[in-house]
Amino acid sequence: MGRTLDVLRGVDLSIFEGEIVAIVGPSGAGKSTFLHCVGTLDIPTRGSLKVDGEELTRMSGSRLAELRNRTVGFVFQFHHLLPEFNAVENVLMPGLIQGRSRKELETRAWALLEEVGLKDRALHRPGELSGGEQQRVALARALVLEPKLILADEPTGNLDSATSAQIHDLFFAINRQRGTTVVVVTHNTALAASMPRVVTLKDGRVERDERRTLTAPAPATTASAAAGASAPHVPPTGTG
């Protein structure tokens, strides 16, 4: 039999509605697994994962998929844009998959691309866009279904410093203007330093949880675990 590998080893953490949080730590600390648990892409092997008091570890796959599609937007280091479609089509794709009206979605997709500064590039395909432009399309796509939670895994890992700063500014603007909760896994020290809350993982545990604000909203719920290949974490209030 294969050896069990505990990626996260007992995480007890609450994330608050409307927060913007950086998750940092060395490679192998469990940051991506942590994010995948928040987004229900992975389910903890032990412990508890709750949203608004509802236990997600007991949900069926279909219910988890419904929750994920309704409340979570993902932005990854690699944009995962569909190369055969232009920017507008890529942005509205999650809504089309849900069977929503194309007319309604196109209006929203154009508005989002304008919001991220790409209105003039909306009809270009990914291969005709720079890396930073592709990442902005990916961010607009993550927002098209109006999620309450954005999860970003190394979103500026392949970008130069100037373009990274633009993406950082967009995350802060989205958080400020929409009240969207944003959780970003990053190795970018400048981005982490600008965050009001920074959670440091080391060896699958929370080593530090630093807040740079004096007040915070009341927690939605708390998740905890003793051990496991995946340990739980809590999305903000209203994500379930």
LUMFIDO-334003 format. One line per field, with one value per atom (N, C-alpha, C): residue in one letter; atom name; x, y, z. Coordinates in steps of 0.2 Angstrom, whole numbers, plus 5000, padded with zeros to 4 digits. Example, Ala and Ser with C-alpha at 12.3 -4.5 7.8 and 13.67 -1.06 7.14 Angstrom:
// LUMFIDO-334003
r A / A / A / S / S / S
a N / CA / C / N / CA / C
u 5066 / 5062 / 5066 / 5064 / 5068 / 5064
v 4972 / 4978 / 4984 / 4989 / 4995 / 5000
w 5039 / 5039 / 5039 / 5035 / 5036 / 5039
//
This chain:
// LUMFIDO-334003
r M / M / M / G / G / G / R / R / R / T / T / T / L / L / L / D / D / D / V / V / V / L / L / L / R / R / R / G / G / G / V / V / V / D / D / D / L / L / L / S / S / S / I / I / I / F / F / F / E / E / E / G / G / G / E / E / E / I / I / I / V / V / V / A / A / A / I / I / I / V / V / V / G / G / G / P / P / P / S / S / S / G / G / G / A / A / A / G / G / G / K / K / K / S / S / S / T / T / T / F / F / F / L / L / L / H / H / H / C / C / C / V / V / V / G / G / G / T / T / T / L / L / L / D / D / D / I / I / I / P / P / P / T / T / T / R / R / R / G / G / G / S / S / S / L / L / L / K / K / K / V / V / V / D / D / D / G / G / G / E / E / E / E / E / E / L / L / L / T / T / T / R / R / R / M / M / M / S / S / S / G / G / G / S / S / S / R / R / R / L / L / L / A / A / A / E / E / E / L / L / L / R / R / R / N / N / N / R / R / R / T / T / T / V / V / V / G / G / G / F / F / F / V / V / V / F / F / F / Q / Q / Q / F / F / F / H / H / H / H / H / H / L / L / L / L / L / L / P / P / P / E / E / E / F / F / F / N / N / N / A / A / A / V / V / V / E / E / E / N / N / N / V / V / V / L / L / L / M / M / M / P / P / P / G / G / G / L / L / L / I / I / I / Q / Q / Q / G / G / G / R / R / R / S / S / S / R / R / R / K / K / K / E / E / E / L / L / L / E / E / E / T / T / T / R / R / R / A / A / A / W / W / W / A / A / A / L / L / L / L / L / L / E / E / E / E / E / E / V / V / V / G / G / G / L / L / L / K / K / K / D / D / D / R / R / R / A / A / A / L / L / L / H / H / H / R / R / R / P / P / P / G / G / G / E / E / E / L / L / L / S / S / S / G / G / G / G / G / G / E / E / E / Q / Q / Q / Q / Q / Q / R / R / R / V / V / V / A / A / A / L / L / L / A / A / A / R / R / R / A / A / A / L / L / L / V / V / V / L / L / L / E / E / E / P / P / P / K / K / K / L / L / L / I / I / I / L / L / L / A / A / A / D / D / D / E / E / E / P / P / P / T / T / T / G / G / G / N / N / N / L / L / L / D / D / D / S / S / S / A / A / A / T / T / T / S / S / S / A / A / A / Q / Q / Q / I / I / I / H / H / H / D / D / D / L / L / L / F / F / F / F / F / F / A / A / A / I / I / I / N / N / N / R / R / R / Q / Q / Q / R / R / R / G / G / G / T / T / T / T / T / T / V / V / V / V / V / V / V / V / V / V / V / V / T / T / T / H / H / H / N / N / N / T / T / T / A / A / A / L / L / L / A / A / A / A / A / A / S / S / S / M / M / M / P / P / P / R / R / R / V / V / V / V / V / V / T / T / T / L / L / L / K / K / K / D / D / D / G / G / G / R / R / R / V / V / V / E / E / E / R / R / R / D / D / D / E / E / E / R / R / R / R / R / R / T / T / T / L / L / L / T / T / T / A / A / A / P / P / P / A / A / A / P / P / P / A / A / A / T / T / T / T / T / T / A / A / A / S / S / S / A / A / A / A / A / A / A / A / A / G / G / G / A / A / A / S / S / S / A / A / A / P / P / P / H / H / H / V / V / V / P / P / P / P / P / P / T / T / T / G / G / G / T / T / T / G / G / G
a N / CA / C / N / CA / C / N / CA / C / N / CA / C / N / CA / C / N / CA / C / N / CA / C / N / CA / C / N / CA / C / N / CA / C / N / CA / C / N / CA / C / N / CA / C / N / CA / C / N / CA / C / N / CA / C / N / CA / C / N / CA / C / N / CA / C / N / CA / C / N / CA / C / N / CA / C / N / CA / C / N / CA / C / N / CA / C / N / CA / C / N / CA / C / N / CA / C / N / CA / C / N / CA / C / N / CA / C / N / CA / C / N / CA / C / N / CA / C / N / CA / C / N / CA / C / N / CA / C / N / CA / C / N / CA / C / N / CA / C / N / CA / C / N / CA / C / N / CA / C / N / CA / C / N / CA / C / N / CA / C / N / CA / C / N / CA / C / N / CA / C / N / CA / C / N / CA / C / N / CA / C / N / CA / C / N / CA / C / N / CA / C / N / CA / C / N / CA / C / N / CA / C / N / CA / C / N / CA / C / N / CA / C / N / CA / C / N / CA / C / N / CA / C / N / CA / C / N / CA / C / N / CA / C / N / CA / C / N / CA / C / N / CA / C / N / CA / C / N / CA / C / N / CA / C / N / CA / C / N / CA / C / N / CA / C / N / CA / C / N / CA / C / N / CA / C / N / CA / C / N / CA / C / N / CA / C / N / CA / C / N / CA / C / N / CA / C / N / CA / C / N / CA / C / N / CA / C / N / CA / C / N / CA / C / N / CA / C / N / CA / C / N / CA / C / N / CA / C / N / CA / C / N / CA / C / N / CA / C / N / CA / C / N / CA / C / N / CA / C / N / CA / C / N / CA / C / N / CA / C / N / CA / C / N / CA / C / N / CA / C / N / CA / C / N / CA / C / N / CA / C / N / CA / C / N / CA / C / N / CA / C / N / CA / C / N / CA / C / N / CA / C / N / CA / C / N / CA / C / N / CA / C / N / CA / C / N / CA / C / N / CA / C / N / CA / C / N / CA / C / N / CA / C / N / CA / C / N / CA / C / N / CA / C / N / CA / C / N / CA / C / N / CA / C / N / CA / C / N / CA / C / N / CA / C / N / CA / C / N / CA / C / N / CA / C / N / CA / C / N / CA / C / N / CA / C / N / CA / C / N / CA / C / N / CA / C / N / CA / C / N / CA / C / N / CA / C / N / CA / C / N / CA / C / N / CA / C / N / CA / C / N / CA / C / N / CA / C / N / CA / C / N / CA / C / N / CA / C / N / CA / C / N / CA / C / N / CA / C / N / CA / C / N / CA / C / N / CA / C / N / CA / C / N / CA / C / N / CA / C / N / CA / C / N / CA / C / N / CA / C / N / CA / C / N / CA / C / N / CA / C / N / CA / C / N / CA / C / N / CA / C / N / CA / C / N / CA / C / N / CA / C / N / CA / C / N / CA / C / N / CA / C / N / CA / C / N / CA / C / N / CA / C / N / CA / C / N / CA / C / N / CA / C / N / CA / C / N / CA / C / N / CA / C / N / CA / C / N / CA / C / N / CA / C / N / CA / C / N / CA / C / N / CA / C / N / CA / C / N / CA / C / N / CA / C / N / CA / C / N / CA / C / N / CA / C / N / CA / C / N / CA / C / N / CA / C / N / CA / C / N / CA / C / N / CA / C / N / CA / C / N / CA / C / N / CA / C / N / CA / C / N / CA / C / N / CA / C / N / CA / C / N / CA / C / N / CA / C / N / CA / C / N / CA / C / N / CA / C / N / CA / C / N / CA / C / N / CA / C / N / CA / C / N / CA / C / N / CA / C / N / CA / C / N / CA / C / N / CA / C / N / CA / C / N / CA / C / N / CA / C / N / CA / C / N / CA / C / N / CA / C / N / CA / C / N / CA / C / N / CA / C / N / CA / C / N / CA / C / N / CA / C / N / CA / C / N / CA / C
u 5004 / 5000 / 5004 / 5002 / 5005 / 5005 / 5010 / 5011 / 5006 / 5003 / 4998 / 5002 / 5001 / 5004 / 4999 / 5000 / 4996 / 4999 / 4995 / 4997 / 4995 / 4989 / 4987 / 4986 / 4989 / 4989 / 4986 / 4979 / 4976 / 4976 / 4971 / 4970 / 4963 / 4964 / 4958 / 4958 / 4953 / 4954 / 4947 / 4945 / 4939 / 4941 / 4937 / 4938 / 4932 / 4932 / 4926 / 4924 / 4917 / 4914 / 4917 / 4919 / 4922 / 4929 / 4932 / 4940 / 4944 / 4950 / 4955 / 4961 / 4962 / 4967 / 4973 / 4979 / 4984 / 4986 / 4987 / 4990 / 4997 / 5002 / 5009 / 5012 / 5018 / 5022 / 5027 / 5031 / 5036 / 5033 / 5036 / 5033 / 5032 / 5027 / 5025 / 5022 / 5020 / 5017 / 5010 / 5007 / 5000 / 4995 / 4998 / 4994 / 4989 / 4991 / 4986 / 4980 / 4983 / 4978 / 4973 / 4975 / 4971 / 4966 / 4968 / 4964 / 4958 / 4961 / 4956 / 4951 / 4953 / 4948 / 4942 / 4945 / 4940 / 4935 / 4938 / 4934 / 4930 / 4930 / 4927 / 4930 / 4935 / 4938 / 4941 / 4944 / 4946 / 4941 / 4940 / 4936 / 4941 / 4941 / 4945 / 4944 / 4949 / 4949 / 4947 / 4948 / 4946 / 4944 / 4941 / 4939 / 4932 / 4932 / 4925 / 4927 / 4922 / 4922 / 4915 / 4914 / 4907 / 4907 / 4901 / 4899 / 4892 / 4892 / 4886 / 4883 / 4887 / 4885 / 4883 / 4884 / 4882 / 4888 / 4888 / 4894 / 4894 / 4900 / 4901 / 4904 / 4907 / 4910 / 4905 / 4899 / 4893 / 4889 / 4891 / 4887 / 4889 / 4884 / 4885 / 4890 / 4892 / 4896 / 4892 / 4886 / 4882 / 4880 / 4879 / 4878 / 4884 / 4890 / 4896 / 4897 / 4896 / 4897 / 4892 / 4886 / 4881 / 4883 / 4886 / 4888 / 4894 / 4899 / 4905 / 4903 / 4898 / 4897 / 4893 / 4889 / 4885 / 4889 / 4894 / 4897 / 4905 / 4908 / 4915 / 4918 / 4922 / 4926 / 4933 / 4936 / 4943 / 4947 / 4953 / 4958 / 4965 / 4968 / 4974 / 4980 / 4986 / 4992 / 4992 / 4989 / 4988 / 4981 / 4980 / 4973 / 4968 / 4969 / 4965 / 4959 / 4961 / 4956 / 4955 / 4950 / 4949 / 4951 / 4956 / 4960 / 4956 / 4950 / 4946 / 4941 / 4940 / 4935 / 4938 / 4935 / 4938 / 4936 / 4939 / 4938 / 4931 / 4926 / 4920 / 4917 / 4918 / 4915 / 4918 / 4925 / 4928 / 4925 / 4923 / 4920 / 4913 / 4909 / 4902 / 4902 / 4907 / 4907 / 4904 / 4906 / 4903 / 4895 / 4893 / 4885 / 4882 / 4885 / 4882 / 4882 / 4887 / 4887 / 4881 / 4879 / 4874 / 4867 / 4867 / 4861 / 4858 / 4862 / 4859 / 4858 / 4855 / 4853 / 4860 / 4861 / 4867 / 4867 / 4861 / 4860 / 4862 / 4859 / 4861 / 4868 / 4871 / 4878 / 4883 / 4881 / 4885 / 4886 / 4880 / 4880 / 4884 / 4884 / 4888 / 4895 / 4897 / 4904 / 4907 / 4904 / 4906 / 4908 / 4903 / 4904 / 4910 / 4911 / 4917 / 4923 / 4923 / 4929 / 4931 / 4926 / 4927 / 4930 / 4927 / 4929 / 4937 / 4939 / 4946 / 4951 / 4948 / 4952 / 4953 / 4949 / 4950 / 4944 / 4940 / 4934 / 4937 / 4942 / 4945 / 4948 / 4949 / 4952 / 4947 / 4941 / 4936 / 4935 / 4936 / 4935 / 4941 / 4947 / 4953 / 4953 / 4956 / 4957 / 4963 / 4963 / 4969 / 4976 / 4977 / 4983 / 4985 / 4981 / 4982 / 4983 / 4982 / 4983 / 4989 / 4991 / 4997 / 4995 / 5001 / 4999 / 4995 / 4996 / 4992 / 4985 / 4984 / 4978 / 4974 / 4977 / 4974 / 4972 / 4976 / 4974 / 4968 / 4968 / 4962 / 4956 / 4956 / 4950 / 4948 / 4953 / 4952 / 4948 / 4950 / 4947 / 4940 / 4939 / 4932 / 4928 / 4930 / 4927 / 4925 / 4929 / 4928 / 4922 / 4921 / 4916 / 4909 / 4909 / 4903 / 4897 / 4897 / 4892 / 4891 / 4894 / 4894 / 4895 / 4901 / 4902 / 4903 / 4902 / 4904 / 4911 / 4914 / 4921 / 4925 / 4931 / 4936 / 4942 / 4944 / 4950 / 4955 / 4961 / 4966 / 4973 / 4975 / 4981 / 4987 / 4992 / 4997 / 4995 / 4991 / 4988 / 4993 / 4998 / 5003 / 5010 / 5010 / 5016 / 5020 / 5016 / 5020 / 5020 / 5019 / 5018 / 5024 / 5026 / 5031 / 5028 / 5033 / 5031 / 5026 / 5026 / 5021 / 5014 / 5014 / 5008 / 5005 / 5009 / 5007 / 5004 / 5007 / 5004 / 4997 / 4996 / 4989 / 4984 / 4986 / 4982 / 4980 / 4985 / 4984 / 4979 / 4980 / 4975 / 4968 / 4967 / 4960 / 4957 / 4961 / 4959 / 4956 / 4960 / 4958 / 4952 / 4951 / 4946 / 4939 / 4940 / 4934 / 4932 / 4937 / 4935 / 4932 / 4934 / 4932 / 4925 / 4924 / 4918 / 4912 / 4914 / 4909 / 4908 / 4912 / 4912 / 4914 / 4917 / 4918 / 4924 / 4923 / 4929 / 4934 / 4940 / 4946 / 4951 / 4953 / 4958 / 4963 / 4970 / 4975 / 4981 / 4982 / 4989 / 4994 / 5000 / 5005 / 5012 / 5017 / 5024 / 5026 / 5022 / 5023 / 5023 / 5029 / 5030 / 5027 / 5027 / 5024 / 5016 / 5013 / 5006 / 5004 / 5008 / 5006 / 5007 / 5012 / 5013 / 5008 / 5004 / 4999 / 4992 / 4992 / 4986 / 4984 / 4978 / 4976 / 4977 / 4977 / 4977 / 4982 / 4987 / 4991 / 4992 / 4990 / 4990 / 4996 / 5001 / 5007 / 5006 / 5007 / 5007 / 5014 / 5015 / 5022 / 5020 / 5023 / 5022 / 5015 / 5010 / 5003 / 5000 / 5003 / 4999 / 5000 / 4995 / 4995 / 5001 / 5006 / 5012 / 5010 / 5007 / 5005 / 4999 / 4995 / 4989 / 4989 / 4991 / 4993 / 4987 / 4985 / 4980 / 4983 / 4981 / 4984 / 4978 / 4972 / 4967 / 4965 / 4961 / 4960 / 4953 / 4949 / 4942 / 4941 / 4937 / 4935 / 4928 / 4924 / 4917 / 4917 / 4911 / 4910 / 4911 / 4914 / 4915 / 4909 / 4909 / 4903 / 4903 / 4908 / 4909 / 4916 / 4917 / 4924 / 4925 / 4930 / 4932 / 4938 / 4939 / 4945 / 4946 / 4952 / 4954 / 4960 / 4961 / 4967 / 4972 / 4970 / 4975 / 4972 / 4976 / 4972 / 4976 / 4975 / 4978 / 4975 / 4969 / 4967 / 4964 / 4965 / 4962 / 4958 / 4952 / 4947 / 4949 / 4944 / 4945 / 4938 / 4937 / 4931 / 4930 / 4926 / 4924 / 4920 / 4919 / 4915 / 4908 / 4905 / 4897 / 4894 / 4889 / 4885 / 4887 / 4892 / 4895 / 4891 / 4886 / 4883 / 4876
v 4994 / 5000 / 5006 / 5012 / 5018 / 5021 / 5026 / 5030 / 5035 / 5037 / 5043 / 5049 / 5054 / 5060 / 5066 / 5068 / 5073 / 5080 / 5083 / 5090 / 5095 / 5095 / 5100 / 5096 / 5099 / 5095 / 5099 / 5100 / 5103 / 5111 / 5113 / 5120 / 5123 / 5128 / 5131 / 5138 / 5140 / 5147 / 5149 / 5155 / 5158 / 5164 / 5164 / 5170 / 5174 / 5180 / 5185 / 5187 / 5188 / 5191 / 5198 / 5199 / 5206 / 5206 / 5201 / 5202 / 5201 / 5203 / 5202 / 5199 / 5193 / 5189 / 5186 / 5187 / 5183 / 5177 / 5171 / 5165 / 5164 / 5164 / 5164 / 5158 / 5157 / 5151 / 5148 / 5144 / 5141 / 5136 / 5134 / 5129 / 5122 / 5119 / 5113 / 5114 / 5120 / 5121 / 5119 / 5118 / 5117 / 5122 / 5127 / 5133 / 5132 / 5128 / 5127 / 5122 / 5117 / 5112 / 5116 / 5120 / 5125 / 5128 / 5131 / 5135 / 5130 / 5124 / 5120 / 5117 / 5117 / 5115 / 5121 / 5127 / 5133 / 5132 / 5131 / 5131 / 5124 / 5120 / 5113 / 5109 / 5111 / 5106 / 5100 / 5101 / 5095 / 5095 / 5089 / 5089 / 5086 / 5089 / 5086 / 5079 / 5075 / 5068 / 5068 / 5073 / 5074 / 5081 / 5081 / 5088 / 5091 / 5097 / 5101 / 5106 / 5107 / 5113 / 5116 / 5122 / 5124 / 5131 / 5132 / 5139 / 5141 / 5146 / 5148 / 5143 / 5139 / 5134 / 5127 / 5127 / 5121 / 5117 / 5111 / 5106 / 5104 / 5106 / 5104 / 5097 / 5094 / 5087 / 5082 / 5084 / 5079 / 5080 / 5085 / 5086 / 5081 / 5080 / 5076 / 5080 / 5076 / 5080 / 5085 / 5083 / 5088 / 5094 / 5093 / 5099 / 5103 / 5100 / 5104 / 5108 / 5105 / 5108 / 5114 / 5113 / 5119 / 5125 / 5123 / 5128 / 5132 / 5128 / 5131 / 5135 / 5133 / 5137 / 5143 / 5143 / 5149 / 5154 / 5152 / 5156 / 5158 / 5154 / 5154 / 5156 / 5161 / 5162 / 5160 / 5157 / 5155 / 5159 / 5161 / 5164 / 5160 / 5157 / 5153 / 5156 / 5154 / 5156 / 5156 / 5150 / 5149 / 5150 / 5154 / 5157 / 5152 / 5147 / 5142 / 5145 / 5150 / 5152 / 5148 / 5148 / 5143 / 5147 / 5144 / 5148 / 5149 / 5145 / 5146 / 5152 / 5154 / 5159 / 5166 / 5171 / 5178 / 5180 / 5186 / 5187 / 5187 / 5190 / 5191 / 5184 / 5179 / 5173 / 5169 / 5170 / 5167 / 5169 / 5175 / 5178 / 5175 / 5175 / 5172 / 5165 / 5161 / 5154 / 5151 / 5153 / 5149 / 5150 / 5156 / 5157 / 5152 / 5152 / 5147 / 5140 / 5138 / 5131 / 5130 / 5135 / 5135 / 5136 / 5137 / 5138 / 5145 / 5150 / 5157 / 5160 / 5165 / 5169 / 5172 / 5170 / 5173 / 5181 / 5183 / 5191 / 5194 / 5191 / 5194 / 5194 / 5188 / 5187 / 5191 / 5192 / 5196 / 5204 / 5206 / 5213 / 5213 / 5208 / 5208 / 5207 / 5203 / 5201 / 5208 / 5211 / 5218 / 5223 / 5223 / 5228 / 5226 / 5219 / 5217 / 5218 / 5217 / 5218 / 5226 / 5230 / 5237 / 5239 / 5235 / 5237 / 5235 / 5229 / 5227 / 5231 / 5235 / 5239 / 5236 / 5231 / 5227 / 5228 / 5233 / 5234 / 5234 / 5237 / 5238 / 5231 / 5226 / 5220 / 5214 / 5216 / 5211 / 5206 / 5207 / 5203 / 5199 / 5200 / 5196 / 5190 / 5185 / 5178 / 5178 / 5173 / 5173 / 5174 / 5171 / 5171 / 5178 / 5182 / 5189 / 5194 / 5191 / 5195 / 5194 / 5199 / 5198 / 5194 / 5192 / 5188 / 5192 / 5198 / 5202 / 5203 / 5204 / 5204 / 5198 / 5192 / 5186 / 5185 / 5187 / 5186 / 5191 / 5197 / 5201 / 5198 / 5195 / 5191 / 5186 / 5182 / 5177 / 5179 / 5185 / 5189 / 5191 / 5193 / 5195 / 5189 / 5183 / 5177 / 5175 / 5175 / 5173 / 5177 / 5183 / 5188 / 5187 / 5184 / 5185 / 5182 / 5177 / 5175 / 5178 / 5183 / 5187 / 5183 / 5180 / 5176 / 5180 / 5178 / 5181 / 5180 / 5175 / 5173 / 5172 / 5176 / 5175 / 5171 / 5166 / 5162 / 5163 / 5165 / 5166 / 5162 / 5158 / 5154 / 5157 / 5160 / 5163 / 5167 / 5172 / 5175 / 5179 / 5181 / 5185 / 5182 / 5175 / 5171 / 5172 / 5173 / 5173 / 5180 / 5185 / 5192 / 5196 / 5201 / 5206 / 5210 / 5214 / 5218 / 5223 / 5226 / 5232 / 5229 / 5223 / 5220 / 5217 / 5214 / 5211 / 5217 / 5223 / 5228 / 5230 / 5230 / 5231 / 5226 / 5219 / 5214 / 5215 / 5217 / 5218 / 5223 / 5229 / 5234 / 5232 / 5228 / 5225 / 5221 / 5217 / 5213 / 5218 / 5223 / 5228 / 5232 / 5234 / 5237 / 5233 / 5227 / 5222 / 5221 / 5220 / 5220 / 5226 / 5232 / 5238 / 5240 / 5239 / 5241 / 5236 / 5230 / 5224 / 5221 / 5222 / 5218 / 5211 / 5209 / 5202 / 5200 / 5194 / 5192 / 5189 / 5190 / 5188 / 5185 / 5179 / 5175 / 5173 / 5176 / 5175 / 5171 / 5166 / 5162 / 5165 / 5167 / 5171 / 5170 / 5170 / 5171 / 5178 / 5182 / 5189 / 5193 / 5195 / 5198 / 5205 / 5209 / 5215 / 5215 / 5210 / 5209 / 5207 / 5203 / 5200 / 5206 / 5210 / 5216 / 5221 / 5221 / 5226 / 5224 / 5218 / 5215 / 5216 / 5217 / 5219 / 5213 / 5207 / 5201 / 5196 / 5193 / 5188 / 5182 / 5176 / 5170 / 5166 / 5164 / 5160 / 5153 / 5149 / 5142 / 5139 / 5134 / 5131 / 5124 / 5119 / 5112 / 5110 / 5113 / 5111 / 5114 / 5119 / 5122 / 5130 / 5133 / 5140 / 5142 / 5145 / 5148 / 5155 / 5159 / 5166 / 5168 / 5172 / 5175 / 5182 / 5186 / 5193 / 5198 / 5202 / 5207 / 5214 / 5218 / 5225 / 5230 / 5228 / 5232 / 5232 / 5237 / 5237 / 5233 / 5233 / 5230 / 5225 / 5220 / 5215 / 5213 / 5212 / 5209 / 5203 / 5201 / 5195 / 5189 / 5184 / 5178 / 5174 / 5171 / 5168 / 5161 / 5158 / 5151 / 5149 / 5144 / 5142 / 5134 / 5133 / 5126 / 5123 / 5117 / 5115 / 5107 / 5105 / 5098 / 5097 / 5090 / 5088 / 5086 / 5083 / 5080 / 5078 / 5076 / 5074 / 5076 / 5072 / 5074 / 5081 / 5083 / 5090 / 5092 / 5098 / 5100 / 5106 / 5107 / 5112 / 5119 / 5123 / 5131 / 5134 / 5140 / 5143 / 5148 / 5148 / 5154 / 5158 / 5165 / 5170 / 5169 / 5173 / 5173 / 5174 / 5170 / 5171 / 5167 / 5163 / 5159 / 5152 / 5151 / 5145 / 5146
w 5000 / 5000 / 5000 / 4997 / 4997 / 5003 / 5004 / 5010 / 5010 / 5016 / 5016 / 5017 / 5013 / 5014 / 5016 / 5022 / 5025 / 5022 / 5018 / 5015 / 5020 / 5023 / 5028 / 5035 / 5040 / 5047 / 5052 / 5051 / 5057 / 5056 / 5052 / 5051 / 5054 / 5058 / 5061 / 5059 / 5055 / 5052 / 5050 / 5051 / 5049 / 5044 / 5038 / 5034 / 5034 / 5034 / 5035 / 5028 / 5028 / 5022 / 5021 / 5014 / 5012 / 5013 / 5016 / 5017 / 5011 / 5011 / 5006 / 5009 / 5008 / 5012 / 5007 / 5009 / 5006 / 5010 / 5006 / 5009 / 5006 / 5011 / 5009 / 5012 / 5010 / 5013 / 5008 / 5010 / 5005 / 5001 / 4995 / 4991 / 4995 / 4994 / 4998 / 5004 / 5006 / 5013 / 5013 / 5007 / 5007 / 5004 / 5002 / 5000 / 4994 / 4989 / 4984 / 4986 / 4990 / 4993 / 4997 / 5001 / 5006 / 5001 / 4996 / 4992 / 4988 / 4986 / 4983 / 4988 / 4995 / 5000 / 5000 / 5000 / 5001 / 4995 / 4989 / 4983 / 4982 / 4986 / 4986 / 4980 / 4978 / 4972 / 4976 / 4982 / 4986 / 4992 / 4995 / 5001 / 5007 / 5013 / 5018 / 5020 / 5021 / 5023 / 5030 / 5034 / 5041 / 5043 / 5048 / 5050 / 5048 / 5048 / 5046 / 5041 / 5037 / 5032 / 5032 / 5034 / 5034 / 5031 / 5028 / 5025 / 5028 / 5032 / 5035 / 5039 / 5042 / 5047 / 5044 / 5037 / 5033 / 5032 / 5034 / 5033 / 5026 / 5023 / 5016 / 5015 / 5020 / 5019 / 5019 / 5020 / 5019 / 5013 / 5009 / 5003 / 4997 / 4993 / 4987 / 4982 / 4977 / 4972 / 4968 / 4967 / 4963 / 4967 / 4974 / 4978 / 4978 / 4979 / 4979 / 4973 / 4967 / 4961 / 4960 / 4963 / 4962 / 4967 / 4973 / 4977 / 4974 / 4971 / 4968 / 4962 / 4958 / 4952 / 4954 / 4959 / 4961 / 4965 / 4969 / 4974 / 4973 / 4969 / 4969 / 4962 / 4961 / 4955 / 4956 / 4951 / 4951 / 4946 / 4949 / 4944 / 4946 / 4940 / 4941 / 4938 / 4940 / 4936 / 4929 / 4927 / 4919 / 4918 / 4913 / 4912 / 4910 / 4907 / 4905 / 4901 / 4896 / 4892 / 4886 / 4882 / 4877 / 4870 / 4867 / 4862 / 4856 / 4855 / 4849 / 4849 / 4855 / 4857 / 4858 / 4857 / 4858 / 4866 / 4868 / 4875 / 4878 / 4874 / 4876 / 4877 / 4872 / 4872 / 4878 / 4880 / 4886 / 4892 / 4893 / 4899 / 4900 / 4895 / 4896 / 4896 / 4895 / 4895 / 4901 / 4907 / 4913 / 4913 / 4911 / 4911 / 4906 / 4900 / 4895 / 4897 / 4901 / 4903 / 4908 / 4911 / 4916 / 4912 / 4906 / 4902 / 4902 / 4904 / 4905 / 4898 / 4898 / 4891 / 4889 / 4882 / 4879 / 4879 / 4877 / 4877 / 4883 / 4889 / 4895 / 4897 / 4896 / 4897 / 4893 / 4887 / 4883 / 4885 / 4888 / 4890 / 4896 / 4901 / 4907 / 4905 / 4900 / 4898 / 4895 / 4891 / 4889 / 4894 / 4899 / 4905 / 4909 / 4910 / 4914 / 4910 / 4904 / 4900 / 4900 / 4900 / 4901 / 4908 / 4913 / 4919 / 4920 / 4917 / 4918 / 4912 / 4909 / 4904 / 4897 / 4895 / 4889 / 4884 / 4885 / 4880 / 4873 / 4871 / 4864 / 4862 / 4867 / 4865 / 4865 / 4866 / 4868 / 4862 / 4856 / 4850 / 4848 / 4852 / 4851 / 4854 / 4851 / 4854 / 4859 / 4863 / 4868 / 4865 / 4859 / 4856 / 4854 / 4853 / 4851 / 4857 / 4863 / 4869 / 4873 / 4877 / 4881 / 4887 / 4891 / 4897 / 4902 / 4903 / 4907 / 4905 / 4898 / 4896 / 4896 / 4895 / 4896 / 4903 / 4908 / 4915 / 4917 / 4914 / 4915 / 4912 / 4906 / 4904 / 4909 / 4911 / 4916 / 4922 / 4925 / 4930 / 4929 / 4923 / 4921 / 4920 / 4918 / 4918 / 4925 / 4929 / 4936 / 4939 / 4937 / 4940 / 4936 / 4931 / 4926 / 4930 / 4934 / 4938 / 4945 / 4946 / 4952 / 4958 / 4959 / 4965 / 4971 / 4976 / 4983 / 4985 / 4982 / 4984 / 4977 / 4977 / 4972 / 4975 / 4972 / 4974 / 4968 / 4970 / 4965 / 4967 / 4963 / 4964 / 4960 / 4963 / 4960 / 4953 / 4954 / 4948 / 4944 / 4947 / 4944 / 4943 / 4944 / 4944 / 4937 / 4932 / 4925 / 4922 / 4926 / 4924 / 4926 / 4922 / 4924 / 4930 / 4933 / 4939 / 4938 / 4932 / 4931 / 4929 / 4926 / 4924 / 4931 / 4935 / 4941 / 4945 / 4946 / 4949 / 4947 / 4940 / 4938 / 4940 / 4940 / 4942 / 4950 / 4953 / 4961 / 4962 / 4958 / 4959 / 4957 / 4952 / 4950 / 4956 / 4959 / 4965 / 4970 / 4972 / 4977 / 4975 / 4969 / 4966 / 4967 / 4965 / 4965 / 4972 / 4977 / 4984 / 4986 / 4985 / 4987 / 4984 / 4978 / 4975 / 4975 / 4975 / 4975 / 4982 / 4986 / 4993 / 4992 / 4986 / 4985 / 4990 / 4993 / 4997 / 4992 / 4993 / 4989 / 4993 / 4991 / 4994 / 4989 / 4990 / 4985 / 4988 / 4985 / 4986 / 4982 / 4985 / 4981 / 4984 / 4980 / 4982 / 4981 / 4979 / 4977 / 4984 / 4986 / 4993 / 4993 / 4987 / 4987 / 4987 / 4984 / 4985 / 4992 / 4995 / 5002 / 5006 / 5006 / 5010 / 5010 / 5004 / 5004 / 5006 / 5008 / 5010 / 5018 / 5019 / 5026 / 5031 / 5028 / 5032 / 5028 / 5031 / 5028 / 5032 / 5030 / 5033 / 5030 / 5035 / 5033 / 5034 / 5029 / 5030 / 5030 / 5034 / 5034 / 5037 / 5033 / 5034 / 5035 / 5032 / 5032 / 5038 / 5041 / 5047 / 5046 / 5050 / 5050 / 5055 / 5052 / 5056 / 5059 / 5055 / 5057 / 5054 / 5057 / 5055 / 5057 / 5052 / 5054 / 5051 / 5055 / 5053 / 5053 / 5048 / 5048 / 5049 / 5051 / 5052 / 5059 / 5062 / 5069 / 5070 / 5065 / 5066 / 5060 / 5061 / 5056 / 5058 / 5052 / 5053 / 5057 / 5060 / 5064 / 5059 / 5062 / 5058 / 5056 / 5050 / 5048 / 5051 / 5052 / 5054 / 5055 / 5058 / 5059 / 5057 / 5054 / 5052 / 5056 / 5057 / 5061 / 5059 / 5059 / 5058 / 5061 / 5063 / 5066 / 5061 / 5056 / 5051 / 5045 / 5040 / 5034 / 5028 / 5022 / 5016 / 5014 / 5016 / 5014 / 5021 / 5023 / 5029 / 5027 / 5031 / 5029 / 5031 / 5028 / 5028 / 5027 / 5028 / 5028 / 5023 / 5018 / 5014 / 5018 / 5016 / 5020 / 5020 / 5025 / 5025 / 5019 / 5017 / 5011 / 5005 / 5006 / 5001 / 5000 / 5004 / 5003 / 5003
//
